[in-house]
Amino acid sequence: MSDTRAHPSRRTLMQMGAALGAASLVQGTARAGEAAPAAGADEKLSLKGKTIAISVAGTDHFFDLKAYQAQVETVKELGGTPIGLDAGRSDKALVSQLQTLVTQKPDAVIQTLGTLTVVDPWLKKLRQAGIPVFSVDLPSTNVINTATSDNFSLGAQLALQLVSDINGRGKIVVFNGFAGVPVCEIRYTELKTVLKYYPEASIVQPELRDVIPNTVQDAYGQITALLSKYPEKGSIAAIWSAWDIPQLGATQALIAAGRTEIRTYGVDGTPEVLALVKDPNAPAGAVAAQQPAAIGRTAVLNVARYLNGDRSLPSQTFLPAIIANKANAAEVQRQLGQA
Amino acid sequence: MPPSATDRGFEALPGVALPDPAADPEAWLAGGVKNLAGLRSAGSFLLVLAVLAVFAAWVPAFLGTANLGLILAQSSVLGILGLGLTLVLITGGTDVVAGGIDLSLAGTLGLSAAVFAGLNQAGVGDAACVAAALGTGLAVGLVNAVAVLRLRIPPLLATLASMNICAGLELVITENTTISAASPLIDGLGGTGPLDVPVLGYLLLAVAFLFAASLRLTPLGPRAYAVGAHPEAARAAGLSMSRYRAGSYLASGLSGGLAGIASVAFLNSATGGSADMLLPVVATAFLGVVFSRRLVPTVTGTLLAALFVGSLTNGFQLLHVSTYWVNGIEGALILAVVGATAASAKGHAA
């Protein structure tokens, strides 16, 4: 997998290479950086004299914060000026900051996450104002390129890991609170697709809603309440969430209730969750570990390529993600520099 | 300083010694806040002008009509809520604990927005959606009025409770998800009007004009101020205190409903997080007090306060300053304003 053609900092490059190497060891791995843009020591990208707006829905989670910090750092590294805009999970602040960018006319805008219906009209206005718009984890027809994990394959792989762990049968509790966030929707759709072929596995209705903020406490509370509704061991097989902060709360609730026969599944690779996956006694079954810093960096490199005249960027640049399970979690931790 | 000099006083100008904003924005802001507290009305106007001048000098686009229109639109939800609270402050008195207050406004906004978007998703037409959203606001206002005037619960507690009711009902409707909304009305409100100014900006100005006109051109205004500031005199004059106060809560609820519709137009959906508006709304209404010559709540004062807060967010972004600054500044401004009002009340009592 040496043809990854990834391009991040030396450190993350090493991490990514390692992650890819390990990926081949894990069954059902993510496909490596498909359409990852070419980069390397010989490519001299610069953002000198360019102002790049880095707008993010919030920075209160591991993924968001790492992706955001990497974008700011990479813009500075390439000689550009970053405008850091953190909406603090307020949609009103997010829309306002995108609106103001139309006046501000930066050389490019990178939007990280957000609810598509809220954000998209303003991405469109920015595009119409002639400002190149890029995104992280937010596929939209109004962006030139989105840097993201391949959520289709990681969603399918996480679902496959889940059904394999529960032997294809049992009740699955699902947190599905962010259907408006495209990457979450993709992961959920993949879960449903996989479950279609396992008729003995079913999703518990109604589905649970994960919330922001207080995600961990809320998931803990919801799962604790649910366990008292399903008091018999084995009545619930697994808990799935589209990201891993609800998984964190759910896992803690299972430990507290002594229901560690139930396995939890999520996406991101937040260090606390990866540690729980590694812990043989914790009920965290698996987490799809993403590389937020590499994703953020890639977005900025793509902006630099575009501003330097490259018009061949694909609509999505996929960064490899890896399923960390009980067997390989320690290895993944090491590869991601979390050990 | 004699009040006559400061109240009118542009002679206070030399007192507004602002340090060079380029040198240290923190010291500059701290100085500004100090001046705001010390010089009261005239000083606060000068401070606002100074801040705007700095933005304009650094970023010429700040004063463009498109950007001013944006500030108006971005301030519309906050402004409409602030205007509602202003009415409650006028008739209830500005004593933060014992006076009139409506903490449920942010909750009303969220609930009305959810009602509007929920019905819109269910295929209900614009007129019915608007009626339902405004009706929701009125209902919350009614609950507040009954709780405060019939049950004699202190406004602070009564409206805090109704805020929680609103937040709960909002969750029931939205299940904590974002409900998107699309309709001719939403498109129209979210669009741009004459002079490149967004329609929401005009909506804010229209509401402010309506409120100002009914307070200035009808007997309602002087009576409402009398009920709030001089209850004994108002009672002696035979005014029904509770009718005016109940009316102010109903009007405030209605503003919450209208703000809900504006918010749906602004975000193209009803989303959670409206509770975050609570502090900015209270801040705006109290900050507005500083913009009046007699340090009382006024419609123009609140409008200016909302626009000032909006232009801070906008201006700092244009200056490439982190969004984190604005939150801190807002808190400092409330302190300064409440401090100034308290000091002036003490002065009167002495």
Interface residues (C-beta under 8 A of the other chain):
Chain A: T51 T81 I83 G84 L85 D86 A87 G88 R89 S90 D91 K92 A93 V95 S96 Q97 Q99 T100 L101 V102 T103 Q104 K105 T115 T117 V118 P121 G177 F178 A179 G180 R209 V211
Chain B: A61 F62 G64 A66 N67 L70 A73 Q74 V77 E175 N176 T177 T178 S180 G190 S263 F266 L267 N268 S269 T271 G272 G273 D276 M277 T313 N314 Q317 L318 H320 S322 T323 Y324
